[in-house]
């Protein structure tokens, strides 16, 4: 199984940023020693209330962590593309890929409706979801073109490159390269540098729970990481992905290959200690999430499995019990956590875990102790090679 992490950044607690960076380095170092594949970094902005005390720039975080680690990969989880200029993303991530000698995973997403979106780009207002989806897809198209075309052009709904009307007048560039200039000097195509270190570019991961995204991603050779959900919902996304990947590649893909699950976890001293420590944090976090989506997608009913109906017991359960008994979060003793991950392997071919412990109010020493138990007992039980990594090793 492939193990990745999103280091804890102490949500809900406004701490000095040098301390937050030290904590994230410490957690990533533990993961690197345990054989984890990638450390991922999220993007959040304007956290005046401290709740999402997260890095605002995942590319910067990746650069920082990669400079302090020798082997582990770094990933963006995600870059919220509608809030960025796509050419800046292409340049920055390609530069990061060269700085790390190819240790980059490129995760992207459309983003959710929050206060940050329109501060960067008026076209990124999530209240017009269809428009933002078009902007997101066009931005990703531009980045991939910029990485793979020597003479790059684009004419879309939101962007045109090169912008028309520029003529080269600097005699230093004469005679003009006709790949990039017309006879009269009109700038007609662009060269975006640097080129990525990885050929043709870093692996692309869509951060999505939307079923249509999976089949499209597989057709393009992209991976998908989704938030943990119930087994039938996961299978409804992963089976079409596997089938599309098989067709696109021309060889049999396995269930679970190319896809991953982001899961909140905690490995406690015992079941009792784990539940006592994490229950209040889970209840607070999911109440916060539910309030952020006015349409109600993130109420309890949004986490039910396909064909499952709310029961009176579900209504009475707090968020912790409701989610933990479905395996959507994994909180318990070493033995319980291993059992839950094994059940997910059997139910829907789980092969790639992105693990996080973003728990409000949980002391940092307990977060570290949980990572220690996971790395010492859980990771060795499963091993750290995914289906794709085993395939690569066989063909090396």
N, C-alpha and C positions, 0 to 999 in steps of 0.2 A: 504494500500500500504506500502511496506517496503521502508524506506528511508535510504540510506547510503551516505557517502561523501568521496571524496578525498580532503583533505585540500589544500588550495592554498599555494604554496611554492615560489611565486614571480619569475616565469620564466622571463628571460630577464634582471633581475636585480641582480647583484652580491652583496648580503648583507651578513653581518656576520651570521655565522651559528647559533649562540646562539639566534639571533633575528628570524631566520627562524623557529627554533624549538619552540620558544615562540608563534609565530603566529599560527603554526599548533596545538599546545596545546589549544590555545584560541578558534580556530574554532571547534575543536573536543569537547570542553567543551560545547559550544553552542548547538552542535548537540546532545550531550548526554542529555542535559536538555530537548530538544524537542522530545526525544524518538527515535532517530535514532538507527538503529541496529548495523551497523559496520562502523568504520573508516578505510579506505584502504590507503595503501602507495605504491607508485610506485618505480621503479628501473631505474636509469639512471646513466651514468658514464662519466667522463672526459669532463665536461662541461666548457672548457676553455673560451668559448664565453658567458657563463652565461645563454644561452637560456633555456636549460633544467636544471635549478638550483634546481634539485630534489634530494631526498635522494638516495645514492648509495646502501643502504642495507635496504630493507623493513622489515626484521626480527628485526633489531636493532630499527627501528622506531616504530614498533609495541610494542616492549618491553618498550620503553620510554613512549609512549602514554598510554599504559595500566597501567603503574605505577602511572600515574597522574589522571586516571579516574577509576570510581568504577563499572560501569555497561556496558558501550558500548563495543562491540566486536572490535577486530582489525583484519585486513586482509592484505594479500600481493596481490598487484594489478599491475603486478604479480611479482612472482619470475621467472626470465627468466632462465628456467631450464638448457638449454645447456651451460650456462656460469658458472654453479655451479657444485660442486661434489655432487652427489645425496645422499651419506651417510651423508655428512655434513648438507644438507638440512633436512634429516630425523631427525637427532639429534637436530638441532637448533629449528626446528618448534615444535617438541615434547617437548623440554624444555620450549619453550614459552607457549605452551598449558598448561603445569603444572604450570608455573609462574602465569598465568592468571586464573587458575581454569576452563579452558575450554572455554575461550572467543576468540577463534581463528578461522578465516576462511582462508583456504589455497588456494590462487589463483595462477595459473601457466600459462605460455605461452611459445611459441617457440621464440618469439622475432622477430624484424624486422631487415632488413639489415642496420647496422650502424657501425661506426668505433670501437665500444667497443667490438664487439663479439669475434673476433679472438685474442684479447689481453688476454683473459682468457683461451681459449680452441681452439686449431687449428681446431678441429673437428666441432667447432661451427660457422664456416665461412658461413654466410647466402647466399653467392653467390652460394652455393650448397644446395638449399632449400630442396631437397629430403633427402639428408644425414642428415641435421639438424633436419628434422621432425622425422627421425628414432631415432636420439640421444635424442630428447625431449621425445618421447613416452617411450623409454627405461628408461630414468631417472625417469619418473613418476612411471613406473612399479616397479623400484627398491625401491623407497621411500615407496610405498604402501605395498610392500612385507616386508620391514624392520619394518614397524609399526605393522604388523599383524601376523608375523611368529616368533615363539619362537626360532626356529633354521632356520636361513635365509641363502639361497644360491641364486646365480644368475650366469648364463652363457649366455652372450649376445654378440652383435656385438661390443660394445664399452667397456663393463665392465665385469669382472669376479670376484665374491666374494664367498668365500675368494680367494685371490690371491694364486695360487698353490705354494707349495714348503716350506711353513712355518711349522716347527715342534716345539711343545712346549717342552722346556727344563727346565723350572722353576719348581722345585720340590714342590713349594708351592701349585701348582694346582693339584698335585697327591692325590688320584687316579683321572685320567682324566674322565671328563663327556663325555660319548660316543655319546651324541647328537652333540657335537662340535669337538671331536677328534677321529681319528682312533686309533687302538691299538698302532701304532708306534708313536703317538703324532701328526700326520699330522692334521693341522687345516682344518676341512671339512665343518663347518657351523658356523654362527656368531649369536651373540645376540646383537642387537642394542638397546642402552638405551639412555634416558629414553623412556618408552612407553608413547604414548599420554594420556592426561587426559581424552579426549573425547573418547567414545567407538563406533566404533573401532579406529577412528581417526578424526581429524578436518574435517568439510565439505570441499570437493574439488570443486573448481570453475575453469573451463577453461575460459581464456580470449581470445575470438575468435569471428570472424565474418564469419568463414568458414562453410558453410552449413553441410558438412559431420561430423563436430565436434559435432553437436547438438544431432544427433541420437545416436552416440557412447557414448556420455556423459550420456544420459538418460538411456541407457542399463546398465551402470555401477553405476547409482545412483549419478552421479556428476551433478553439476549445471554449467550453462554457463552465463557469462556476456559479452555482445558485445557492441561495440560502436554504438551509435544511427544511425539508417538508415531509409529509407523510409518504409511505412507500408507493402507493398506487399513483400518486401525483408525480413522484419522481420517475417511475417507470413510464408514465405517459409522455415524458420528455426524453428520457434516455433511450428508449427503444427506437423511436424515429431517428434520433441522432446516430445510433449504431448503424441502422439500415442505410442512412444517407452517407455516412462515412465509408461503409463498405462499397457502395456504388461509386463514390468519388475516387476512392483509392484503388479500386479494382482488386482488393483482397479483403478477406474476412476480418471485420473489426469485432472486438469483444464488448459485451455489455459493460459499461463503466469506463471504457477507454475514451480519453479525450474530454471527460467531464469530471467535475468535482463538486463537493458540498462544503459550504461554509457553516460550521457548527459551533455554537457556544457550548463550552464544556467546563468541567471542574473535577479533578481527581482528589478526593478527600482522604483523610485518615481513616474514615469509616463512612458508611451511609449516613449515619446520624450527623456527623460533623459536616459532611458535604451539604446536606439539605439545610442544616441550620445556618451555614455560612452564606449560601447562594440564594435561598428562597427569597429574602427581601429584595435582593438586587434584581432578580429575574422579574418579580412582580412589578417593581418600579420601572424597569426598562420597557416591558411590553405594554404597560399602561401609557408610557410616553409614545411608543410607536403607534398604538391605536389612536391616540389623539392627533397624530400627524397626518392621518389619511381620512379626510372627511367622508369619503365614500364608503368607509368601513371595511376596506379590504383586509386590514390588519386587526380586525376583531377576532374573537375566538373562531367564529364560523369560517374565517378565511384560512384557518389551519387544519380544518377537517379533511380527511382523506376523501377521495372520489367515492360517492355512494354512501358516505357516512353522514349521520344526522346528529345534531346536538341532543344530548340527553339531559335529564334533570341533574345528574351527577356532574356532567360537564359544566353546567351553568353554575353549580355550587363550588366547583374546584377553583382554587386560585390559579394564576397563570403558571406557576411552577409545576403544580401537579398535572395540569392539563397538558403542558408541553412535554414534560419529562416522561410521562407514561407512554407517549407516542414516539419517543426517541427524537423529537425535534430539537431538544437540548439533551445533553448527556452529562448528568451530574450524579456522582456517587463514588463508591469505593473503586479501587483498582479492578477488582473482579467484575463489578457491575459495568464499568466503562468498557472493558474488553468484551463482555457479553453483548453489549449494545452495538458496538462496532461490528462484531461478528454477525449479528442478526441483520445489519444493514448490508453487509457483503452478500449474505445469502438471499436477501429480499430483492435487492436491485443492483447487485454487482458493484457496491461501493469500492472504489480503488484509489480515491484521491480526496484527502481531507484538508481543508483549510480551517485551522482551529483558532478560536479566540476566547479571551476572558475579559470582555469589557464590562466589568461589574462595578456599579456605583456603590461606594461605601465598604468595599472589601479591602482589608489591609493588604498592602503590597507583599508582605512576607508570606501571606497565604496564597497569593497568586503565584509567587515563585515556588512555593512548596508543591503546588499543583503541577506546575511545569516539571519539577523534579520527578514527581511520581510518574507522570506521563512518560517522560524520557527514560526513566530507569526500568519501568515495568511494562507499560502498554506498547510503546514503539518497538522494543525488541520482540514482543510476541508476534507482531505482524510483519516485521521487516520494513525496509524503507524503499523498496523498488516497486514502481507502478508497472502496469501492463506495458505502457509505452517504453519505459526505461528498460524493462526486460527484453523487449523487442529490439531496442537499439543495441543492447549488450550482445545479443545473439548474432547481430549482423555486423558487429564491430570487427 
